Every structure is written in structure tokens, then in C-alpha cells.
Amino acid sequence: MGILAIQADERVKDVSFTMETISVALMDGRIITVPLAWYPKLLNATENQLLNWELCGGGYGIHWEELDEDLSTEGMLRGAPSPLSNSTMP
């Protein structure tokens, strides 16, 4: 019997939000969910601004033109908040 190796594919499939979190669905079926407080530009954005994202970096990143914000799936998987978040965290 052969072993089926599952390939990790960290490209972005979809992005969704709650009042407190951002969730990024990956092509391989995983979902990364992190606090919006980690990304002050996103935390302070309007719903329309949040929904106006586009893929970048070959599908491994998310870009918000109006907010001048970029996130990578690599950074999110590492648990790396924005450097700006330190000034907003207690």
C-alpha cells in the first residue's frame, strides 16, 4: 500500500474577517486565524477597505492598496504581528 503525501500549499484561497480576527484560507485546506489587533491598519479599516484586497507575491501574499498594507502567509503562519501592533497592544 502506498503512502499519499499531502502537499503543503500556502497560497491564499480566500480572506474573511470578524470584528476581531482575520482568517486566511489556504489552497491546501488550512485556515490561519489571527487577531486583527496584530495589524493596526486592518483593525482601523472600514468593512469596504478590508474587503478590497488582492493577491500578491505569486499568491503567497495579500495586499490592500488603499491601506498600504501587505501580509504574507509565511508571516501569518509564524505568528508575526505587524511592528506597528506593539504600540497598540497593552
Summary of the structure (lengths in Angstrom):
residues: 90
radius of gyration: 14.2
end to end distance: 53.6
largest distance: 54.3
contacts: 210
relative contact order: 0.21
helix: 29%
strand: 31%
